[in-house]
Structure formats: C-alpha cells, structure tokens
Amino acid sequence: EPTNSLFSSPPATVVSTRISDCLRDCSIEAKFDNAKAKAICKNKSMDKYRINLFRGRGDYKHGVIVEVQRRTGSSVTFMRDCRIILDAADGEVFDDKPSCEMPPVPEKLKRENIVCPMSDSTIAIRLFENHGIETRILGAELLCFSTDCTKTDLKTAIAATRNILDEKSSAFNVITTVIEDYECLQNENESYEKLFFLSLQLLNNLVSIARRHSILHDIMINYSWFTETFIPILFDVMKNCYSKLQVATIATKTLNSLASASDEFSSKVKELEKSCMFIDVSKNAPYHHAEFAQECSHFKRICRR
C-alpha cells in the first residue's frame, strides 16, 4: 500500500498545516524540522515514523509530495496512521477524531477465553524480570494486555494484578527500578523510553483494577512507594514533557488515576501541585497533543475539589 501522495492544488503551507492539525488531534507526538520540511512522529503505541514534504519536479512540479516512512514499531498501526495523515493532507475532515489505538476486544471473545487462553501471567512476569531490555519490553506488553479490561476479562486482569503485587514476585521491584531511573529519558534511548512508557501504563492498569476490586487499601499499606516516590516522579515527568509527549500523557493519566483512587493519594497530589509549575505545562497542551490536553484538564478539575 502506498505511503506517499502528490497534492497538486493546495500550497505547501496548507498541506503542512493540515498534517500538523491531524497529528495533534490524533495525539501523535511530533518534532518538526521546518527547514527540512519533515516531522519525526511517535504514536500512542510508541511506533516511530517520519513525514517528509517534497517539492515536485518534472511531471510533478505543480504539486507537493507527502511521504510517510516507518522507522520502528507495528506495520499495522503505521498503515492506519499513514492513511489518516495522507487523507488529512488532502483536506478530508473527520467527524469523529480517529483513534490510533487498537480497538477493544469484543466481550464474547473475552468471555470464551479465546483472546488470552493463559490462566495466569507467569510467563509475562518472567519475561519482564529478564535483564535484556527488549525481552522486558515484550513482557511489559503482555502484562499491559493481561491487566487491561478492554482487552481481557476481569478475572484474568485481577489474577495478573495479584501476581504482580505478590510479595514473592520480583516483578513489582522491576517496575519500580525502571520508574525510578526516569532521568534516563533524557538520554534519547528509545528502548528505555518504550519500557518506561509501558511500565507507567502497567501501573495505571494495576491501580484501576485494584480500585475496582477493593484491594487498593492493601496496596497503599504494603507499598508506600506509590505516595513517597511514584507521585513525585510523575510530577517531574509531567513538568518536563515537551520532548516526550506520549510519556507525559500516560504520566498525567496515571496521576489522575491515583488522585481519583483514594483520599491519601489525592492529598499528596494536591500538596505537590501547589509547588508545581503545572499551569505553564497545561496552557500549551491543546496546541500539541489532544489527549495530553484532556488529561491536563482532568488534573486541574481534581486539584480544584
């Protein structure tokens, strides 16, 4: 399937503006190089690709060529994004903002255990505990899947949550090690950034499941790490968001989940919010990333309660 198109009628400025608006509305992180007419993009699955604009030559001198090149990640989600971007460049208007995430698994399939036939998350935990970062990423992806109620049944999600938080399992220690080493995000290590992102997603899933199954209080008692270490780290990640918008979005989403989960978490969040330059972060969010802007608005409502 082609990943480039020629646009003959609109000028390059119109095409580039349409693409920029599409990336924002689809919550696709983008770093623009105006001089070279290109953008480095990363979607919500942490797939990376590049958009190039070229001035046509010869038979194509009357138009602008838009090319989308996949760098890393799933070819399925890339082609979905590619079609959306090229349609937007052509001026197509979407009534509903398209989602670049995989759709939820149908309830019938979840009930019949077709999607996730494993009865526990032991293999995923073992992969996550491995020292190789790519193996850890695979384990984290499996654990995120098995703790997400839109992709598996509640029984499986609860069992996976209990396995991860089991005192005999070292999985939780691996998660905390990844999160506490968050300053490595500044080193532009893409593998670590993806592992950090997935670890945040996994913790967000755990909090959601624990809240629904009334085991959140036990987590707070057994793991003071959430209040003493994790919430301050989320604030730091959120404040230094502009080069890592996908990570900042999941950090803010997780912060909102924690603040909504218990009075103790909420008090800690509000305490830190007073000394945080959050307004400077949130006021520019609507211009860059739709989902980040939404989570920032949710965060401000929580802090006003």
N, C-alpha and C positions, 0 to 999 in steps of 0.2 A: 504494500500500500504506500503511495507517495507521501513523503514528508516535506514537500515544498510546493509552493504555488506561485503563479505570476498574477499580480494585480495591476491591471492596466489603467484603470480610471482614477482612483484616488491618489493624491500625492503621498510621499513617504511619511510626512508628518502625521497625516490622518491615519495611515496604516499603523504606525508605531504607537499612536495614542490608543487606538482600538485594542492593540495587543496588551499594552500596559494596563488598561482598564479590565481586560479579561483576566489577566494574571492576578490582579487584586481581588476581583470578585470571586475567583475560584480558589482564593487563599493559596496561591502558588508563590513561594518566595522567589524573588528575582534581584539580581545585581546587574545594573545596567552600565554599559560602556557606550556612551553616546558618540564618542569619537570613532569607534569601530562599528557602530550600529549593531551591537549584539547584546544579549542578556543571558546570564547564567542562571538557570532556574532549578528549583527543587520543590517537588510537590509534597502532599501530606503523607505519602508513603516513603518519603526520603529518596525518591528516584530523581536523578540529576540529568538535565539535558540543556542544550544551548540553542538559542534562537538567533539567527543571522538575517540581516536585511541587506540585499544587494541591489545595486542599480543595474537594470537590464542593459545588455549590449546586443549589437547586431539586430536580429529579428525581434529581440525583446527589449530594445532600448526605450520603448514607450512606457515601460512599467517598472514595478518594484517586485523583486523576488523575495519571498519569505521562506526560509529553510529552518526546520527544527531537527536537531541531531541528538539522539540519545547517547548519554555518556555512561551512566550506571543505572541499575535497577530493572524493574519489570518492563518487558516489552508491551504487555497488555495495558498497564496504566499509562505508559508513554504514548501509545497509539490513541488512547482515549483523550489524553491531554492535547495531543497533536491535532486531532480533528477539531477540538473545541477552539484551539488557538487560531488555526487557519480559517475556520468559519467566522470567528470574531474579526479577523483581519479583513475579511470580505464584507464586513458590515452586518453580519447576521446578529440579531438581537434575541436574547434568550428571555422568555417569560419567567422561567424559574432558573435560578443560578445553578449551573451544572455542578455536580459533586464529582471530585476526582478520587473519592474513596471507593473501595469495593462495596457493593450493596450487601445488606444484611442477608443472612442465610434464612430461607423460609422456615417457618415454625414446624411444618410437617417433617422436614428433613432433620431438624434438630431433635424432635421427639423420637424419631426412628433410629437415632444414633448413627445415621449414615455419614454425617459430616465428620464427626470425631469419634471413631469407634473405640479409642483407647479409654479405659476406665479410670486412668489416673495420669498424672503429669510427670511421672518419674523420669522418663527418657528426656523430656524437655528440660527438667531441672538438672539432669546430669550434663546435658549439652551446655547449659548456661553456666555450670560450675567449671567448665573446661577452661584451660589457660589461653587457648587460641581465641583471638578476638572475633574471627569470622564464625567460629563454632558457637561462641557466646551469642552472637547476633542471631544465628539460627535458633538457638534455644530460647532467646528472648522473644522472637517472633512467634514461636509455638506457644509460649506461656501467655503472651498477649492474646492470642487466639483463644486459648482454653479458659481465660478469665473474662472474656468479653461475651456478655449475654446476648448480643446481637449476632454472634457467630456460633455459639454453642448453647446447650441447655443450662439452666440454673444449677442443677445438681452437679454437673461437671465443673462449672465455674466455682462453686463452693468448695468442692473437693480439692481443686487446684489451689485455691486460696489457702486452705488449711495446710496443704502440703508445703507451700512456700513459706508460710509463717510458723511451721513446726520448729520447735527449738532444736530438734535433732537434725534439721536440714540446714545446710550452709548456704542455701540459695539467697536467703534474705541478707546475709553478710556480703555476698557477692554484689547484690543490688546496692547496698549502702556504700560499698567501696567504689563502685562506678559513679554514683551520685556525688560522693564527697570529693572525687577527683575532677570536679567540674571545670576547674581552671584550665584543664587540657583542651577545652573547647576553643581556646584562643590559638591553639597550635595548628588549626586548619586540618586536623586529622579526620577525614570523612568517616572512616570506620568507627572511630570512637564517638563521633557526633551521632551516628546512627544508633550505636549501642546505648548512649546516654538518652537519646530520644525514646527508644524502646523501653528502657528502664523506667523512665517517667510515665510512659503510657501504662506499663505494667502496674506501677504503684497506684496510679489513678484508678485502674480497674479493681485493684485489691481493696481500696477504700470504698469504692462503690458497692462491691459485693459484701464487704464487712458491714456496711451500713444497712443494707437490705436484710442481712441475715442476723442482725443484732449481736455481732461479735466485735463491733468496733471498740466497745469499752475495754474488752480484754486486750486488744491491740495497744490501746493507749497505756494500759498498765504495764504490759510486757515490753513495749518498745517506746521509751521516752524519746528515742531518736527522732520521731516524727516532729515533736514540738521543739526540741532543743537544737536540732541540726537541720532537718529537712526543710522546714518552713523558711528559715533564714536563707538557705541556699536558693530556694525558689524565688525569693525576692531579688537576690543578686542576679540570677539568670534573667529574670524579667526586666530588670533595670538596664542590663547590657544586651538588649535584644536585637538591635538593628542589623547586625550581621548574621543573626541566626533566628529568623522569624518563626520557622517551624518549631524549633526548640522552645522559644519564648512563648509560643501559643500553647503548647502542651504543658509548660510550666505554670502559666496563668490558669489554665483549665484545672490542673491538679490543685493549685492553691485554692481555687473556688470550691472544689470538691471537699477539701479538708475544712475550709471555713464553714461550709454548709453542713458538715457532718456532726460537729459537736461544739458545745459552748467553749470548751477549753481550746480547741483549735481556732475557733473564731476570735477569742480574746487575744491569742498570740498574734494572729494575722493583723488585727486592728492595732495592736501595740506597735508592731513593726511598720505598719502603713503610715503612721504619724511621722516617722523619720525617713520615709522613702520618697524619692522624687518621682512618685508614680504619675503625677499629672503630666510631667514632661514626656513620659513614655506614652501615655494613653492618648494625648491630644493629636499625635501624628499617626496613630494606628489606622484610622479609617482611610488614609491615603496610600497604605502599603499592603494591607492584609485583612480581608474581611472577617475571617474567623478570629484573628487576634483582636480586632476592634470589638467584636461581640463579647469576647471573654473579658476584655478590659472594662466594658460597660457593666457586665455582671459583677465584676470585682468591686467596682465603685458602689453599686447598689448594696452589696454585702456590708461594706465598710460604713454605710450610712445608717444601718439598722441600729 
